Amino acid sequence: MTATTSSDSLGYGPNVGLEDIEGKQYSRNRRKVYEDRTDGVRVPFTEVVLSDSPGRDGPQPNVPVRLYDTSGPGSVATEGLSPLRRSWIEQRGDVEEYNGRPVARRDDGRAAVRRTGAGAETFPSTGRRPLRSTGSPVTQLHYARRGEVTPEMAFVAIREGMPAEVVRGEIAAGRAILPANVNHPESEPMIIGSRFLVKVNANIGNSAVSSSIDEEVEKLTWATRWGADTVMDLSTGPDIHATREWILRNSPVPIGTVPIYQALEKVDGVPEELSWDLYRDTLIEQAEQGVDYFTIHAGVLLR
């Protein structure tokens, strides 16, 4: 595959000075650029322009340095991000839309159940329906072990500066993971593994004490702008389901959760009321929304 480089469509460049464009701060010496492949994969980088080095015959220019970029293309919160991976997912022909589980008030936690009147503002519906497998697994692990280099793996290979076959091989061997739920097509693929760059996770989420959906989306934006490779929504306060939907639709990075936090909210914080059926239902709910990875707690301390 051939590749070319293009600057950000908004025209960021080393000569624009410090300014704010759609909420993004760029200094005089950096810009966002993309590496484009002929198969439609377009990978973002931050390009840093270096000062000239002193030389015997005068200043010597230096080649700009490219840095891993997690900030995403930017979004209007009420619109969300474009579904970058949707066409890749559909072209594989192994998923189908379905109605999914009905959303219940208790999905938003005990505070929502007790609240009178309208709840939190839901993310504007665009007729989105969840996807599910038509038979075989729809994971990057499955594709890797079948010998396929997916567009997600090709994306990661460019980001990491690695051959695509190395990416595929590490995933197939179980030494690396590429978290990419088919119901979170807005995410830009990334990989975690010993042969790849170190990754940073950021935790956000509301509590019974404070925070709102707007604040959580803002936290997400700042986390990815400053380099978070993944973000976990650890909300335990009101409007858990609604908050997570807003976060997912605006997130260019994988989103993780601790499902038992929401499951406990569904039983008013009483661990003895937890059941496998309720916990399984919570996993399905979150997977249908697009959560990319879970932290599974094997036990709950009762005191």
GUVO-847026 format. One line per 2 residues: number of its first residue (from 1); their letters; for each residue x, y, z of N, C-alpha, C. Coordinates in nm, 2 decimals. Layout:
BEGIN
NUM) A) X/Y/Z/X/Y/Z/X/Y/Z; ...
This chain:
BEGIN
1) MT) 0.08/-0.12/0.00/0.00/0.00/0.00/0.09/0.12/0.00; 0.05/0.22/-0.08/0.12/0.35/-0.08/0.06/0.44/0.02
3) AT) 0.14/0.54/0.07/0.09/0.63/0.17/0.13/0.77/0.13; 0.05/0.87/0.16/0.08/1.01/0.15/0.05/1.08/0.28
5) TS) 0.10/1.20/0.29/0.08/1.28/0.41/0.00/1.41/0.37; -0.10/1.44/0.45/-0.18/1.56/0.43/-0.19/1.63/0.56
7) SD) -0.20/1.77/0.56/-0.22/1.85/0.68/-0.37/1.84/0.72; -0.39/1.88/0.84/-0.53/1.89/0.89/-0.61/1.98/0.80
9) SL) -0.74/1.94/0.78/-0.82/2.02/0.68/-0.85/2.16/0.73; -0.83/2.18/0.86/-0.86/2.32/0.91/-0.74/2.41/0.89
11) GY) -0.63/2.35/0.84/-0.52/2.44/0.80/-0.42/2.47/0.92; -0.41/2.39/1.02/-0.32/2.41/1.12/-0.18/2.41/1.06
13) GP) -0.09/2.49/1.10/0.05/2.48/1.04/0.14/2.56/1.13; 0.27/2.54/1.10/0.37/2.60/1.19/0.37/2.75/1.19
15) NV) 0.30/2.82/1.10/0.30/2.96/1.09/0.18/3.03/1.14; 0.09/2.96/1.20/-0.04/3.02/1.24/-0.03/3.08/1.38
17) GL) 0.07/3.05/1.46/0.08/3.11/1.60/-0.02/3.04/1.69; -0.02/3.08/1.82/-0.11/3.01/1.92/-0.25/3.07/1.90
19) ED) -0.34/2.98/1.87/-0.48/3.03/1.86/-0.57/2.91/1.89; -0.70/2.94/1.90/-0.79/2.84/1.93/-0.88/2.81/1.81
21) IE) -0.88/2.69/1.76/-0.96/2.65/1.65/-1.05/2.54/1.69; -1.18/2.56/1.70/-1.28/2.46/1.75/-1.23/2.40/1.88
23) GK) -1.18/2.49/1.97/-1.14/2.44/2.10/-1.01/2.37/2.11; -0.93/2.37/2.00/-0.80/2.30/2.01/-0.69/2.40/2.01
25) QY) -0.60/2.39/2.11/-0.49/2.48/2.12/-0.37/2.42/2.04; -0.32/2.49/1.95/-0.20/2.45/1.88/-0.09/2.56/1.88
27) SR) 0.03/2.53/1.92/0.13/2.63/1.93/0.19/2.65/1.79; 0.28/2.74/1.79/0.34/2.79/1.66/0.42/2.67/1.59
29) NR) 0.47/2.58/1.67/0.56/2.48/1.61/0.50/2.34/1.59; 0.37/2.33/1.60/0.31/2.20/1.58/0.18/2.21/1.50
31) RK) 0.15/2.10/1.43/0.03/2.09/1.36/-0.02/1.94/1.35; -0.14/1.92/1.32/-0.19/1.79/1.30/-0.18/1.75/1.16
33) VY) -0.13/1.63/1.13/-0.11/1.58/0.99/-0.17/1.44/0.99; -0.20/1.39/0.87/-0.25/1.26/0.85/-0.17/1.18/0.75
35) ED) -0.15/1.05/0.77/-0.09/0.97/0.68/-0.20/0.89/0.61; -0.22/0.90/0.48/-0.33/0.84/0.41/-0.28/0.72/0.33
37) RT) -0.35/0.61/0.34/-0.32/0.50/0.25/-0.43/0.49/0.14; -0.39/0.41/0.04/-0.48/0.40/-0.07/-0.61/0.32/-0.04
39) DG) -0.61/0.25/0.07/-0.72/0.17/0.11/-0.82/0.24/0.20; -0.80/0.37/0.22/-0.89/0.45/0.30/-0.85/0.47/0.44
41) VR) -0.74/0.40/0.49/-0.70/0.42/0.62/-0.62/0.55/0.64; -0.66/0.64/0.73/-0.61/0.77/0.75/-0.57/0.79/0.89
43) VP) -0.44/0.80/0.92/-0.39/0.79/1.06/-0.34/0.93/1.10; -0.38/0.98/1.21/-0.34/1.11/1.26/-0.21/1.11/1.34
45) FT) -0.13/1.22/1.32/-0.01/1.24/1.40/-0.01/1.39/1.44; 0.07/1.42/1.54/0.10/1.56/1.57/0.25/1.58/1.52
47) EV) 0.26/1.67/1.43/0.40/1.70/1.38/0.46/1.82/1.45; 0.57/1.80/1.50/0.64/1.91/1.58/0.76/1.96/1.49
49) VL) 0.75/2.09/1.46/0.86/2.15/1.38/0.98/2.19/1.48; 1.10/2.14/1.45/1.21/2.16/1.53/1.29/2.28/1.49
51) SD) 1.36/2.35/1.58/1.44/2.46/1.55/1.56/2.41/1.47; 1.62/2.50/1.40/1.75/2.46/1.33/1.86/2.44/1.43
53) SP) 1.95/2.35/1.39/2.07/2.32/1.47/2.18/2.41/1.42; 2.27/2.45/1.51/2.38/2.53/1.47/2.48/2.44/1.39
55) GR) 2.54/2.50/1.28/2.64/2.43/1.20/2.75/2.51/1.16; 2.86/2.45/1.12/2.98/2.52/1.08/2.95/2.62/0.96
57) DG) 2.86/2.58/0.88/2.82/2.67/0.76/2.69/2.74/0.78; 2.65/2.75/0.91/2.52/2.82/0.94/2.42/2.72/0.99
59) PQ) 2.30/2.77/1.02/2.19/2.69/1.08/2.16/2.57/0.98; 2.14/2.45/1.05/2.10/2.33/0.97/1.96/2.29/1.01
61) PN) 1.87/2.28/0.91/1.73/2.25/0.94/1.72/2.10/0.99; 1.62/2.08/1.07/1.59/1.95/1.12/1.46/1.90/1.07
63) VP) 1.45/1.77/1.05/1.32/1.71/1.00/1.22/1.71/1.11; 1.10/1.75/1.09/0.99/1.76/1.19/0.98/1.62/1.25
65) VR) 0.94/1.62/1.38/0.92/1.49/1.46/0.77/1.47/1.46; 0.73/1.34/1.44/0.59/1.30/1.45/0.56/1.23/1.58
67) LY) 0.46/1.28/1.64/0.42/1.22/1.77/0.28/1.15/1.76; 0.26/1.05/1.84/0.14/0.98/1.85/0.03/1.08/1.89
69) DT) -0.09/1.07/1.82/-0.19/1.17/1.85/-0.32/1.10/1.89; -0.37/1.13/2.01/-0.50/1.07/2.06/-0.62/1.16/2.06
71) SG) -0.60/1.28/2.01/-0.70/1.39/2.03/-0.83/1.37/1.95; -0.82/1.29/1.84/-0.93/1.27/1.76/-0.96/1.39/1.67
73) PG) -1.06/1.38/1.59/-1.09/1.49/1.49/-1.17/1.60/1.56; -1.21/1.58/1.68/-1.29/1.69/1.75/-1.44/1.67/1.71
75) SV) -1.52/1.70/1.81/-1.67/1.68/1.78/-1.75/1.79/1.85; -1.87/1.81/1.80/-1.97/1.88/1.87/-2.05/1.78/1.95
77) AT) -2.05/1.81/2.08/-2.10/1.71/2.18/-2.24/1.65/2.14; -2.33/1.74/2.09/-2.46/1.69/2.06/-2.47/1.61/1.93
79) EG) -2.36/1.62/1.85/-2.36/1.54/1.72/-2.27/1.42/1.73; -2.17/1.42/1.81/-2.08/1.31/1.82/-1.98/1.30/1.71
81) LS) -1.90/1.20/1.71/-1.80/1.18/1.60/-1.86/1.10/1.49; -1.80/1.12/1.37/-1.83/1.04/1.26/-1.79/0.89/1.28
83) PL) -1.86/0.79/1.23/-1.83/0.65/1.26/-1.72/0.61/1.17; -1.59/0.64/1.21/-1.48/0.61/1.13/-1.47/0.47/1.08
85) RR) -1.50/0.37/1.16/-1.48/0.23/1.13/-1.61/0.16/1.08; -1.72/0.23/1.06/-1.84/0.17/1.02/-1.83/0.09/0.89
87) SW) -1.77/0.15/0.79/-1.76/0.09/0.66/-1.67/-0.03/0.67; -1.56/-0.03/0.75/-1.47/-0.14/0.77/-1.55/-0.26/0.83
89) IE) -1.63/-0.23/0.93/-1.71/-0.33/1.00/-1.81/-0.39/0.90; -1.88/-0.31/0.83/-1.99/-0.36/0.74/-1.93/-0.44/0.62
91) QR) -1.81/-0.40/0.57/-1.75/-0.47/0.46/-1.71/-0.61/0.49; -1.69/-0.64/0.62/-1.66/-0.78/0.66/-1.78/-0.87/0.65
93) GD) -1.90/-0.82/0.65/-2.02/-0.90/0.63/-2.05/-1.00/0.73; -2.01/-0.97/0.86/-2.03/-1.07/0.96/-2.11/-1.01/1.08
95) VE) -2.18/-0.90/1.06/-2.26/-0.84/1.16/-2.40/-0.80/1.10; -2.49/-0.78/1.19/-2.63/-0.74/1.16/-2.68/-0.65/1.26
97) EY) -2.77/-0.56/1.22/-2.84/-0.47/1.32/-2.95/-0.55/1.38; -2.98/-0.51/1.51/-3.10/-0.57/1.58/-3.15/-0.47/1.68
99) NG) -3.26/-0.49/1.74/-3.32/-0.39/1.82/-3.25/-0.37/1.96; -3.18/-0.48/2.01/-3.11/-0.46/2.13/-3.21/-0.47/2.25
101) RP) -3.16/-0.46/2.37/-3.24/-0.47/2.49/-3.30/-0.33/2.51; -3.43/-0.33/2.57/-3.49/-0.20/2.59/-3.42/-0.13/2.71
103) VA) -3.41/0.00/2.70/-3.35/0.08/2.81/-3.45/0.10/2.92; -3.41/0.07/3.04/-3.50/0.09/3.16/-3.45/0.20/3.24
105) RR) -3.54/0.26/3.32/-3.50/0.37/3.41/-3.39/0.33/3.51; -3.39/0.21/3.56/-3.29/0.17/3.65/-3.16/0.15/3.59
107) DD) -3.15/0.15/3.46/-3.01/0.15/3.40/-2.93/0.28/3.43; -3.01/0.39/3.47/-2.94/0.51/3.51/-2.91/0.52/3.66
109) GR) -2.94/0.41/3.73/-2.90/0.41/3.87/-3.01/0.44/3.97; -2.98/0.42/4.09/-3.09/0.44/4.20/-3.14/0.58/4.20
111) AA) -3.05/0.68/4.18/-3.10/0.82/4.18/-3.20/0.84/4.07; -3.18/0.78/3.96/-3.28/0.80/3.85/-3.41/0.74/3.88
113) VR) -3.41/0.62/3.95/-3.53/0.56/3.98/-3.61/0.64/4.08; -3.54/0.70/4.18/-3.61/0.78/4.28/-3.66/0.92/4.23
115) RT) -3.59/0.96/4.13/-3.62/1.10/4.08/-3.76/1.11/4.02; -3.82/1.22/4.05/-3.95/1.25/3.98/-3.93/1.34/3.87
117) GA) -4.01/1.33/3.77/-4.00/1.42/3.65/-3.90/1.36/3.55; -3.86/1.45/3.46/-3.78/1.40/3.35/-3.64/1.37/3.39
119) GA) -3.57/1.28/3.33/-3.43/1.25/3.36/-3.34/1.33/3.28; -3.21/1.29/3.27/-3.11/1.36/3.20/-3.14/1.36/3.05
121) ET) -3.09/1.46/2.98/-3.11/1.46/2.84/-3.03/1.35/2.77; -3.11/1.27/2.69/-3.05/1.16/2.62/-2.97/1.21/2.49
123) FP) -2.87/1.13/2.45/-2.80/1.17/2.33/-2.90/1.17/2.21; -2.89/1.27/2.13/-2.99/1.28/2.02/-2.98/1.16/1.93
125) ST) -3.10/1.09/1.92/-3.11/0.97/1.84/-3.10/0.99/1.69; -3.02/0.91/1.63/-3.01/0.91/1.48/-3.06/0.78/1.42
127) GR) -3.14/0.71/1.50/-3.18/0.58/1.45/-3.08/0.47/1.47; -2.98/0.49/1.55/-2.87/0.39/1.57/-2.93/0.27/1.64
129) RP) -2.89/0.15/1.58/-2.93/0.02/1.64/-2.80/-0.05/1.66; -2.79/-0.13/1.77/-2.66/-0.21/1.79/-2.64/-0.31/1.69
131) LR) -2.51/-0.35/1.67/-2.47/-0.46/1.58/-2.44/-0.58/1.67; -2.46/-0.70/1.60/-2.42/-0.83/1.67/-2.37/-0.92/1.56
133) ST) -2.30/-1.02/1.60/-2.24/-1.12/1.51/-2.35/-1.20/1.44; -2.33/-1.24/1.32/-2.42/-1.33/1.25/-2.38/-1.47/1.26
135) GS) -2.28/-1.50/1.34/-2.23/-1.63/1.36/-2.10/-1.64/1.43; -1.99/-1.61/1.36/-1.86/-1.62/1.41/-1.82/-1.50/1.49
137) PV) -1.71/-1.51/1.57/-1.67/-1.39/1.65/-1.64/-1.27/1.57; -1.66/-1.15/1.62/-1.63/-1.03/1.54/-1.52/-0.95/1.62
139) TQ) -1.42/-1.02/1.66/-1.31/-0.96/1.74/-1.19/-0.95/1.65; -1.10/-0.86/1.68/-0.97/-0.85/1.61/-0.89/-0.98/1.64
141) LH) -0.90/-1.04/1.75/-0.83/-1.17/1.78/-0.88/-1.28/1.68; -1.00/-1.29/1.66/-1.05/-1.39/1.56/-1.00/-1.36/1.42
143) YA) -1.00/-1.24/1.38/-0.95/-1.21/1.24/-0.80/-1.24/1.23; -0.73/-1.20/1.34/-0.58/-1.22/1.34/-0.55/-1.37/1.33
145) RR) -0.62/-1.45/1.40/-0.59/-1.59/1.40/-0.64/-1.66/1.27; -0.73/-1.59/1.20/-0.77/-1.64/1.07/-0.67/-1.59/0.96
147) GE) -0.57/-1.52/1.00/-0.47/-1.47/0.91/-0.49/-1.34/0.84; -0.60/-1.27/0.88/-0.64/-1.14/0.82/-0.57/-1.02/0.88
149) VT) -0.52/-0.93/0.80/-0.48/-0.80/0.85/-0.60/-0.70/0.82; -0.67/-0.67/0.92/-0.78/-0.58/0.91/-0.74/-0.43/0.89
151) PE) -0.83/-0.35/0.85/-0.80/-0.20/0.84/-0.76/-0.15/0.98; -0.82/-0.21/1.09/-0.78/-0.16/1.22/-0.64/-0.20/1.25
153) MA) -0.59/-0.32/1.21/-0.45/-0.35/1.23/-0.36/-0.27/1.14; -0.40/-0.24/1.02/-0.32/-0.15/0.93/-0.31/-0.01/0.99
155) FV) -0.42/0.04/1.05/-0.41/0.17/1.12/-0.31/0.17/1.23; -0.32/0.07/1.31/-0.23/0.05/1.43/-0.09/0.04/1.38
157) AI) -0.06/-0.03/1.28/0.07/-0.05/1.23/0.14/0.08/1.19; 0.06/0.17/1.13/0.12/0.30/1.09/0.14/0.38/1.22
159) RE) 0.05/0.38/1.31/0.06/0.45/1.43/0.19/0.41/1.51; 0.21/0.28/1.51/0.32/0.23/1.59/0.45/0.22/1.52
161) GM) 0.45/0.24/1.39/0.57/0.23/1.31/0.62/0.08/1.30; 0.52/-0.01/1.29/0.55/-0.15/1.29/0.49/-0.21/1.16
163) PA) 0.55/-0.32/1.11/0.48/-0.39/1.00/0.35/-0.45/1.04; 0.25/-0.44/0.95/0.12/-0.49/0.98/0.12/-0.63/1.02
165) EV) 0.21/-0.71/0.96/0.21/-0.86/1.00/0.26/-0.88/1.14; 0.34/-0.79/1.19/0.38/-0.80/1.33/0.26/-0.77/1.42
167) VR) 0.18/-0.67/1.39/0.06/-0.64/1.46/-0.03/-0.76/1.46; -0.06/-0.81/1.35/-0.15/-0.93/1.34/-0.09/-1.05/1.42
169) GE) 0.04/-1.07/1.41/0.10/-1.19/1.48/0.09/-1.18/1.63; 0.11/-1.06/1.68/0.11/-1.03/1.82/-0.03/-1.05/1.88
171) IA) -0.13/-1.01/1.80/-0.27/-1.02/1.85/-0.30/-1.17/1.84; -0.27/-1.24/1.73/-0.30/-1.38/1.72/-0.24/-1.47/1.83
173) AG) -0.12/-1.43/1.87/-0.05/-1.50/1.97/-0.10/-1.47/2.11; -0.19/-1.37/2.13/-0.24/-1.34/2.26/-0.15/-1.25/2.34
175) RA) -0.05/-1.19/2.27/0.04/-1.10/2.34/0.00/-0.95/2.33; -0.10/-0.92/2.25/-0.14/-0.79/2.24/-0.30/-0.79/2.21
177) IL) -0.36/-0.67/2.25/-0.50/-0.66/2.23/-0.53/-0.53/2.15; -0.63/-0.54/2.07/-0.68/-0.42/1.99/-0.83/-0.41/2.03
179) PA) -0.86/-0.33/2.13/-1.00/-0.32/2.18/-1.08/-0.23/2.08; -1.18/-0.29/2.01/-1.25/-0.22/1.91/-1.39/-0.28/1.90
181) NV) -1.48/-0.24/1.98/-1.62/-0.29/1.98/-1.69/-0.25/1.85; -1.76/-0.34/1.78/-1.83/-0.30/1.66/-1.93/-0.19/1.68
183) NH) -1.97/-0.18/1.81/-2.07/-0.07/1.84/-2.01/0.06/1.89; -1.88/0.07/1.87/-1.81/0.20/1.89/-1.73/0.23/1.77
185) PE) -1.79/0.25/1.66/-1.72/0.27/1.53/-1.65/0.41/1.53; -1.68/0.50/1.62/-1.61/0.63/1.63/-1.47/0.62/1.67
187) SE) -1.42/0.51/1.73/-1.29/0.50/1.79/-1.18/0.48/1.68; -1.07/0.54/1.71/-0.95/0.53/1.62/-0.87/0.41/1.68
189) PM) -0.84/0.31/1.60/-0.78/0.18/1.65/-0.64/0.21/1.73; -0.62/0.14/1.84/-0.50/0.14/1.91/-0.47/0.00/1.96
191) II) -0.35/-0.02/2.01/-0.31/-0.15/2.05/-0.23/-0.15/2.18; -0.25/-0.25/2.26/-0.18/-0.26/2.39/-0.10/-0.39/2.39
193) GS) 0.03/-0.39/2.41/0.11/-0.51/2.41/0.26/-0.48/2.43; 0.34/-0.58/2.47/0.48/-0.56/2.51/0.56/-0.51/2.40
195) RF) 0.53/-0.53/2.27/0.61/-0.48/2.16/0.57/-0.35/2.11; 0.48/-0.28/2.18/0.42/-0.16/2.13/0.44/-0.05/2.23
197) LV) 0.41/0.07/2.19/0.43/0.19/2.27/0.35/0.18/2.40; 0.41/0.24/2.51/0.34/0.24/2.64/0.21/0.32/2.62
199) KV) 0.10/0.27/2.68/-0.03/0.34/2.68/-0.07/0.40/2.81; -0.15/0.50/2.81/-0.19/0.57/2.93/-0.34/0.57/2.93
201) NA) -0.40/0.53/3.05/-0.54/0.53/3.07/-0.58/0.64/3.16; -0.70/0.71/3.13/-0.75/0.81/3.22/-0.89/0.77/3.27
203) NI) -0.91/0.79/3.39/-1.04/0.76/3.46/-1.13/0.89/3.47; -1.25/0.87/3.43/-1.35/0.98/3.45/-1.48/0.92/3.50
205) GN) -1.58/1.00/3.52/-1.70/0.94/3.57/-1.77/1.02/3.68; -1.90/1.02/3.69/-1.97/1.10/3.79/-1.98/1.02/3.92
207) SA) -2.03/1.09/4.02/-2.06/1.03/4.15/-2.19/1.08/4.20; -2.23/1.03/4.31/-2.35/1.08/4.37/-2.34/1.22/4.42
209) VS) -2.22/1.27/4.44/-2.19/1.40/4.49/-2.19/1.51/4.38; -2.13/1.48/4.27/-2.11/1.59/4.17/-2.09/1.54/4.03
211) SS) -2.09/1.63/3.94/-2.06/1.61/3.80/-2.19/1.60/3.72; -2.18/1.64/3.59/-2.29/1.63/3.50/-2.25/1.57/3.37
213) ID) -2.34/1.54/3.28/-2.30/1.48/3.15/-2.21/1.58/3.07; -2.24/1.70/3.07/-2.15/1.80/3.01/-2.01/1.80/3.06
215) EE) -2.00/1.79/3.19/-1.87/1.79/3.25/-1.79/1.66/3.22; -1.86/1.55/3.21/-1.80/1.42/3.18/-1.75/1.42/3.03
217) VE) -1.82/1.48/2.94/-1.78/1.49/2.80/-1.66/1.58/2.79; -1.66/1.69/2.87/-1.55/1.78/2.87/-1.42/1.71/2.93
219) KL) -1.44/1.63/3.03/-1.33/1.55/3.09/-1.27/1.46/2.98; -1.36/1.40/2.91/-1.31/1.31/2.80/-1.23/1.39/2.70
221) TW) -1.28/1.50/2.66/-1.21/1.59/2.56/-1.07/1.62/2.61; -1.06/1.67/2.73/-0.93/1.71/2.78/-0.84/1.59/2.80
223) AT) -0.89/1.47/2.84/-0.81/1.35/2.86/-0.74/1.31/2.72; -0.82/1.31/2.62/-0.77/1.27/2.49/-0.68/1.37/2.43
225) RW) -0.71/1.50/2.46/-0.63/1.61/2.40/-0.49/1.60/2.46; -0.48/1.56/2.59/-0.35/1.55/2.66/-0.29/1.41/2.65
227) GA) -0.34/1.32/2.57/-0.26/1.20/2.55/-0.32/1.07/2.60; -0.44/1.07/2.66/-0.50/0.95/2.71/-0.53/0.85/2.59
229) DT) -0.47/0.73/2.60/-0.49/0.63/2.49/-0.62/0.56/2.51; -0.67/0.54/2.63/-0.80/0.48/2.66/-0.86/0.56/2.78
231) VM) -0.99/0.56/2.79/-1.06/0.62/2.90/-1.16/0.53/2.96; -1.16/0.53/3.09/-1.26/0.45/3.17/-1.37/0.54/3.22
233) DL) -1.50/0.50/3.20/-1.61/0.57/3.26/-1.65/0.50/3.39; -1.62/0.55/3.50/-1.64/0.49/3.63/-1.76/0.55/3.70
235) ST) -1.86/0.60/3.63/-1.97/0.67/3.69/-2.05/0.58/3.79; -2.08/0.63/3.90/-2.16/0.57/4.00/-2.28/0.65/4.05
237) GP) -2.29/0.77/3.99/-2.39/0.87/4.03/-2.52/0.85/3.94; -2.59/0.96/3.93/-2.72/0.95/3.85/-2.69/0.95/3.70
239) DI) -2.78/0.89/3.63/-2.77/0.89/3.48/-2.65/0.82/3.42; -2.63/0.70/3.48/-2.51/0.62/3.43/-2.52/0.59/3.29
241) HA) -2.63/0.53/3.24/-2.65/0.49/3.11/-2.64/0.61/3.01; -2.71/0.71/3.04/-2.71/0.83/2.95/-2.57/0.89/2.95
243) TR) -2.50/0.90/3.06/-2.37/0.96/3.06/-2.28/0.88/2.97; -2.28/0.75/2.98/-2.20/0.66/2.90/-2.22/0.68/2.75
245) EW) -2.35/0.69/2.71/-2.39/0.71/2.57/-2.32/0.84/2.52; -2.33/0.95/2.59/-2.27/1.07/2.54/-2.12/1.06/2.53
247) IL) -2.06/0.99/2.63/-1.91/0.97/2.62/-1.87/0.89/2.50; -1.94/0.77/2.48/-1.91/0.68/2.37/-1.92/0.75/2.23
249) RN) -2.03/0.82/2.21/-2.05/0.89/2.08/-1.95/1.00/2.05; -1.88/1.04/2.16/-1.78/1.15/2.14/-1.64/1.11/2.16
251) SP) -1.62/0.98/2.18/-1.48/0.93/2.21/-1.41/0.87/2.09; -1.29/0.93/2.06/-1.20/0.87/1.96/-1.11/0.76/2.01
253) VP) -1.12/0.73/2.14/-1.04/0.63/2.20/-1.13/0.52/2.26; -1.07/0.40/2.28/-1.16/0.29/2.35/-1.21/0.34/2.49
255) IG) -1.33/0.29/2.52/-1.39/0.32/2.65/-1.40/0.20/2.73; -1.36/0.20/2.85/-1.38/0.09/2.94/-1.47/0.12/3.06
257) TV) -1.51/0.02/3.13/-1.60/0.04/3.25/-1.57/-0.07/3.35; -1.62/-0.05/3.47/-1.63/-0.16/3.57/-1.78/-0.19/3.59
259) PI) -1.83/-0.29/3.52/-1.98/-0.31/3.51/-2.04/-0.33/3.65; -1.97/-0.38/3.74/-2.04/-0.41/3.87/-2.08/-0.28/3.94
261) YQ) -2.01/-0.17/3.91/-2.06/-0.04/3.96/-2.20/-0.01/3.92; -2.23/-0.03/3.80/-2.37/0.00/3.75/-2.46/-0.11/3.80
263) AL) -2.42/-0.23/3.81/-2.50/-0.34/3.86/-2.54/-0.32/4.00; -2.45/-0.27/4.08/-2.48/-0.24/4.22/-2.59/-0.12/4.23
265) EK) -2.57/-0.03/4.14/-2.67/0.08/4.14/-2.81/0.03/4.11; -2.82/-0.07/4.02/-2.95/-0.13/3.98/-3.02/-0.20/4.10
267) VD) -2.94/-0.24/4.20/-3.00/-0.31/4.32/-2.99/-0.22/4.44; -2.99/-0.09/4.42/-2.99/0.01/4.53/-2.87/-0.01/4.62
269) GV) -2.75/-0.06/4.57/-2.63/-0.07/4.65/-2.63/-0.19/4.74; -2.72/-0.28/4.73/-2.73/-0.40/4.82/-2.67/-0.52/4.75
271) PE) -2.54/-0.55/4.79/-2.47/-0.66/4.72/-2.55/-0.79/4.72; -2.62/-0.82/4.82/-2.69/-0.95/4.83/-2.80/-0.96/4.73
273) EL) -2.84/-0.85/4.67/-2.94/-0.86/4.56/-2.88/-0.88/4.43; -2.75/-0.88/4.41/-2.69/-0.90/4.28/-2.72/-1.05/4.24
275) SW) -2.73/-1.06/4.11/-2.75/-1.20/4.05/-2.67/-1.20/3.92; -2.65/-1.33/3.88/-2.58/-1.34/3.75/-2.67/-1.28/3.64
277) DL) -2.80/-1.30/3.64/-2.88/-1.25/3.53/-2.87/-1.10/3.52; -2.87/-1.03/3.64/-2.86/-0.89/3.64/-2.73/-0.84/3.59
279) YR) -2.62/-0.91/3.63/-2.49/-0.87/3.59/-2.47/-0.90/3.44; -2.52/-1.01/3.39/-2.51/-1.04/3.25/-2.58/-0.94/3.17
281) DT) -2.70/-0.90/3.22/-2.78/-0.80/3.15/-2.70/-0.66/3.14; -2.63/-0.63/3.24/-2.55/-0.51/3.24/-2.44/-0.52/3.14
283) LI) -2.37/-0.63/3.13/-2.27/-0.65/3.03/-2.32/-0.63/2.89; -2.44/-0.69/2.87/-2.50/-0.68/2.73/-2.54/-0.53/2.71
285) EQ) -2.60/-0.47/2.80/-2.63/-0.33/2.79/-2.51/-0.24/2.75; -2.40/-0.26/2.82/-2.28/-0.18/2.79/-2.22/-0.22/2.66
287) AE) -2.22/-0.35/2.63/-2.16/-0.39/2.50/-2.24/-0.33/2.38; -2.37/-0.33/2.40/-2.46/-0.28/2.29/-2.43/-0.13/2.27
289) QG) -2.40/-0.06/2.38/-2.37/0.08/2.37/-2.24/0.11/2.30; -2.14/0.01/2.31/-2.01/0.03/2.25/-1.89/0.02/2.34
291) VD) -1.91/-0.02/2.47/-1.80/-0.03/2.56/-1.70/-0.13/2.50; -1.57/-0.09/2.50/-1.46/-0.17/2.43/-1.40/-0.27/2.53
293) YF) -1.39/-0.24/2.66/-1.33/-0.34/2.75/-1.39/-0.32/2.89; -1.38/-0.43/2.96/-1.44/-0.43/3.10/-1.33/-0.47/3.20
295) TI) -1.34/-0.41/3.32/-1.27/-0.46/3.43/-1.37/-0.54/3.51; -1.34/-0.67/3.53/-1.43/-0.76/3.60/-1.38/-0.78/3.74
297) HA) -1.45/-0.73/3.84/-1.42/-0.76/3.98/-1.48/-0.89/4.02; -1.39/-0.98/4.07/-1.44/-1.12/4.11/-1.51/-1.12/4.24
299) GV) -1.51/-1.02/4.32/-1.57/-1.02/4.45/-1.61/-0.88/4.50; -1.70/-0.88/4.59/-1.74/-0.75/4.65/-1.72/-0.76/4.80
301) LL) -1.65/-0.66/4.86/-1.63/-0.66/5.00/-1.76/-0.61/5.07; -1.82/-0.68/5.16/-1.95/-0.65/5.22/-1.94/-0.55/5.33
303) R) -1.82/-0.51/5.37/-1.80/-0.42/5.49/-1.72/-0.30/5.45
